[in-house]
């Protein structure tokens, strides 16, 4: 789930102001270009995450050539991997009850194994998410 949207960058004395013409209210700022790109990506991820949580439609990005600019402004595409963003955001622990044979439980406890860590590792390997 990678999304790419155009962002308008406006240079200022303090760095750059950023806005997304397709996502009204999605604004940010950065102290230099690297920070501005980072902040733009973060603002984009938060706004798209909100739209997803609310079940709202994500708009189609405007073509770069169709974006009007004021003197000094420039537009660049900003991407965000929403799967990765939502995975980091929603990484709270969830309690699960599992059933294993008693003999396996005894051997695992004798080896002082961390059941949660092993289950997480196995699930990630099984679904191909390492």
N, C-alpha and C positions, 0 to 999 in steps of 0.2 A: 504494500500500500504506500507507494511513493507518490507524493503530490508535488507539483511544481507550479508556482505562481509568480507573476511579475511583481516586483516591488519597486517603488519609486524612491530614490535616494536624493535627498536635498542637502547639499553641504551647508554647514553652519560654523560659527566660531567654536562651538563645542564638539564638532565632529559631523555626524550625519543624522538627519531626521528620516524616518522610514515610514512609508505607508503602502498598503496593499489596495489598489483600486477596486479589486473584485471582492474585497472583504471589508466593508465599511466598519470603522472603529478599530481596525487592527493596525495600530501604530506602535512604533518603537523608536529607539535612538541608540547610537553607538558613538563611542569616543574617537574611534579611528575606523578604517575600513574593515579590518579583521573583526573588531568588536561589533561593528554595525551588521555584518553578515551573520555573526553568531546571534545577535539580538533579534534580527529579522527572522531567522529560522526558528528561534524560540517563540516569538510572537505568532508566527504562522502555525506552529504545532499546537500551541494553546488554543488558538481560535478554531482550528479544524477539530481538535479534540472536543471542544464545547459543542460544535455542530453535530458531531457524531453522537455524543452523549444525549443530545436533545432530539436525535432522530431527524434532524433537518438536512436538507439537500445541500451538498457541497457544490458551489457554482463552478462553471467551466471558466478556466483562466482566459483572460483577454489576450489576443495576439499582441506581441510587442509593438508592431507598427500601428496599432489602433489606440495606443495610450498617449494622450496629449501631455506634453511636458512644458514646464516653465523654463526660462533661461537658467542654466546652471544645473538643472536636474538631470538625472540619468536613470534609466531603468535596467534592472538585471533580474534574471530568474533566480528564485530561491526555492530549493527543494527541501523536503522533509520526509523521512521514513516514519510514517505513522504507526506501523507495526512495532518498530523498535521504541518509539516514544511511548506508546501506550503500555508496552511491556515494562518499561522502566517505571512509569507512573503507577502501574498497578501491580507492583511486586510485593504487596503485603502477603504475609503468610496466611494460609488457609488450612484449618485443621481437617484431616481426613482420617477415617477409621479404616484400617485394612485388616485382612485376616490371613494369617500364615500358619503353617503346621507348627505344633508345639516344639517338635525336635529342632526345626529351623530357628525358631525364636531362641531356644536355649543355646544353640551353637553361636548365633549372632551375638547374643548378650555376653557369652563367654569370651568372645573376641572384642568386646566393647565397641561394637559397630554403631555408627550413627545412622539409624533407620531413615530419618528424614533426608539426610544428605545422599544416601544411596538411592532412595526412591526418586529424588529430584534428578540425580545424575542419570538414572535408568530411563526416566520419562523423557528427558531431553534427548538422550541418545535414540530412543525409540521413535520420537517424532522428528528427528533430524534438526534439532534446534540447539546447537552448541555454541 
